[in-house]
Amino acid sequence: MKKARIYICGLGVYEAYLNGEKVGDEYLAPFLSDYKAELQYQTYPITDQLKHENNIKIYVGKGWFIGKFGLNSAKNIFGSRMGVIAEIHLEYEDGSTELITTDENWSYCGSDIEDSNIYDGEIYNRCLWDDRDNSLKPVEIIRPDREDSNTYNMVKEHLVDRFSLPVIVKEEIIVKEVITTPKGETVLDMGQNFAGFIEFKSELPKGSKVVLDFGEVLQEGNFYNENYRDAKSQFVYISNGEEEVVRPHFTYFGFRYVRVTGWVGELDPSDFTGKVVYSDLNRTGFIETSDEKINQLYSNCLWGQKSNFIDMPTDCPQRSERLGWTGDAQVFAPTASYNMDTRAFYRKFLRDLRHEQKRMDGGVPNYIPNTGDLGGTSSAWGDAATFIPNTLFNYYGNIEEMKTYYPMMKDWVDYVTEEAEKSGNKYLYSTGSHFGDWLALDGVTSQSFKGGTEDYYIASVYYYRSAEILSEMAARLGKSEEAEEYMVLSEHIKEAILAEYFTPTGRLAIDTQTAYIIALKFGVYKDKARVIEQFRNRLQKDCYRIKCGFVGAPLLCTVLSENGMEDLAYDFLFQEEFPSWLYCVNLGATTIWERWNSILEDGTISGTGMNSLNHYAYGSVMEFIYAHVAGIRAAEPGFRKAVIEPKPNMKFKYVKCQYDSVSGTYVSNWEIKEDGKVHVHVEVPFNAEATLILPRCEDPAKHLGSGSYDFEYMPTSDYRLIYHKETRLEQLKEDEEAMEILAEKLPAAVGLIKSGNPEMGSKKLEDLYQMGYMGFKPEDIKATIDELCKLKRW
């Protein structure tokens, strides 16, 4: 045999075995596709698996195709029965060929997979057929004249070569600890929340029934997974007494903890292995800092991406949802594209998105596949149609690929324009239902789904930015007339926003964190300095606590840094009390949570209705570290030219960052040394160039070609001096030396700090001048600030 390969597609999911050996290393093929539009087939080489006599078996499971799926856990969304189609192409040494197809010559029988479902799990019953007939039967060929002609037509019209990345076991995890809970349960702690399955060695007696239940968190020390909604998330195995390695075949789980029930004999944790499953993406971003909590946050971000990049960017991997929410994908795309090479992954997602968009006459669904549970579209979610292609262009610079995405981008903007016209002002997107600043904390209550930023303001600002992106892309593609058309449209939208939401003097009329964040991010203002001042005032009113949600929070630190407020960005990054990024780290999180307070301080989960412990959206804060803390940014699409502008802060002693761009590897490392000098190490890849901006340097700008560079210098202002007049009182409470200075000179300020009053704690040192009613004297305040400003980290 010279060469042999198999082409195969199964509905809903399949695995093929040749002579008892699995064909290929993929799982859950043909994956989560838009089955109404395309059915992917996969191709596998099988030359080395062939013998003199051969036996091939193809197992088929329900998968997403006919199994429970969607917000309502409906069945048979895409079809009504399972099936498989395959061709085996054989090429012999003498040049002759042979074709074996799935036809009437095949036979079928029942497998030991008694039931399988993406949400509920799988029952793998090795005794299923002990007392039942399971002899081979002639296969049923799906034909156009049968009742299932829809399936026939679907396969005939939509079968296409694969465009999904392989979904494979990317990593393995060993059991960290075996726990006996207060209820007497046996629970495996894998030490990491992830998506995949458990594989174990079985030497169990015949008839033994082992049940594995999966959960993300313990409650009162006991197993818990009520936040999975109606997803059973369970693997059941019934042994036939033979020694074997066991795993589920047609499902996956999101979990850290595994409750084991029914195990016979002593459980050996080394018999259990966690198989981490996600699309075969290459890692491109690497961050290490001197702060272990930030390192854990970064790890959490990576694991959130791994867990939710299983063929489609899903919201979560565990509960009865796991949908490709467009808003989550949109906000996370920049961080995702630093972390991993996302080109092929998003290409598939956008392809599916385009199919759905055509059915909605230009609208973009809130999630895909659009199962009809929650119709319509929303701003920021639908804007994935323009934002994600724009992100891909900025990171990878492939203008040819933009030709494919351009119709989707244009149709989305045209759709919003038509919708806007219905409101009576065609330049404001003020119609329809929107998610707004989802899960923000400035809504009617802290547990409200929506924040306090007006939905139509958010919608209109995103409408403006999408039109602007479209104009820019049209110009790059040589579509000059459309570039002009959408540039004019974007200008009209901006003018309408300024007229509706800004006062004549330039004040933004919507006083929320997110309102300021998106205005500054997308350049929607009359007077930038005034908006920045308002933003600062809003943050002070909010006691420098995060109030924004899915729209604002992913951009918060980046926008602060882009507008000269990187010290505040650092403050938000390092906050540890609720709400903050490190709050979850302090409570032992190993992934990013859906809510700021998914788990309360006492370890109690804060609700089960919508509470995932493995969402990636808020992990978008890592863009701030890549692009601003380390400072690696594209100067032109595709990173052939880059800007490296690190922004050190004494909250880190050092930061190391590497980004493997499509133009090569960039490195930006910096360290604040004990003598106060700053050391910066930079690497620029072959045939690329970078502009390096050295922080607090008398001669800051350096134009660098390919190579490795080191710079060490004394900064113009000492990074070790950690306090200044804008330091807040709460930032002094853990510093014994600072508190001693306050106790001696301004004892009343110590009382304010110890009171725990967040408003008082958020007062700046310079604010004390306005608090004479507390007995503060100006000369004492000045002397205190002067002394505090001399304190050094070392």
Buried (B, 14 or more C-beta within 10 A) or exposed (E): EEEBBBBBBBBBBBBBBBBEEBBBEBBBBBBBBBBBBBBBBBBBEBEEBBEEEEEBBBBBBBBBBBBBBBBBBEEEBBBEBBBBBBBBBBBEEEEEEEEBEBEEEBEBEEBBBBBBBBBBBBBBBBBBBEEEEEEEEEBEEBEEEEEBEBBBEBBEEBBEEBBBBBBBBBEEBEBBEBBEBEEEBBBBBBBBBBBBBBBBBBEBEEEBBBBBBBBBBBBEBBBBBEBBBEBBBBBBBBBBBEEBEBBBBBBBBBBBBBBBBBBBEEBEBEBBBBBBBBBBBEEBBBBBBBBEBBBBBBBBBBBBBBBBBBBBBBBBBBBBBBBBBBBBBBBBBBBBBBBBBBBBBBBBBBBBBBBBBBEBEBBBBBBBBBBEBBEBBBBBBBBBBBBBBBBBBBBBBBBEBBEBBBBBBBBBBBBBBEBBEEBEBBBBBBBBEBBBBBBBBBBEEEEBBBBBBBBBBBBBBBBBBBBBBBBBBBBBBEBEEBBEBBBEBBBBBBEBBBEBBBEEEBBBEBBBBBBBBBBBBBEBBBBEEBBBEBBBEBBBEBBBBBBBBBBBBBBBBBBBBBBEBBBBBBBBBBBEEBBBBBBBBBBEBBBBBBBBBBBEEEEEBBBEEBBBBBBBBBBBBBBBBBBBBBBBBBBEBBBBBBBBBBBBBBBBBBBBBBBBBBBBBBBBBBBBBEEBBBBBBBBBBEEBBBBBBBBBBEEEEBEBEEEEBEBEBBBEEBBBBBBBBEBBBBBBBEBEEBBEBBEEBBEEBBBBBEEEBEEBBBBBBEBBBEBEEEEBEEEBBEBBBEBBBEBEBE
